[in-house]
Amino acid sequence: MKEIMNGHIYDTESSLLIGERKEGGSYMYKTGCGNFFIYHATSHTTGNPPWINPISRSVAIRRHFRYSLHQLSFQEAFGE
């Protein structure tokens, strides 16, 4: 999925997957420019379409532990 918001491109195809939530359907990514976002896949229970939620670096750091499936290490994801 690809969206442009506030002049930033958020693309699940070209961004780095940081991790997936155990519950499934929610994925955290980092763009090549260093922006972070969460991709919410289609919900089978509610029928909502997929959507992208841009988040700040600090929010991504706080939520990193929640995205434990296929998770990158903290250093790989945030360079620290």
TANOR-V980947 format. One record per helix or strand of 3 or more residues. SS is the DSSP state (~ for helix, > for strand). FROM is the first residue (numbers start at 1). LEN is the number of residues. If there is no record, write none. Layout:
<<SS;FROM;LEN> <SS;FROM;LEN>>
This chain:
<<>;2;4> <>;8;4> <>;16;5> <>;26;5> <>;36;5> <>;51;5> <~;57;10> <~;74;5>>
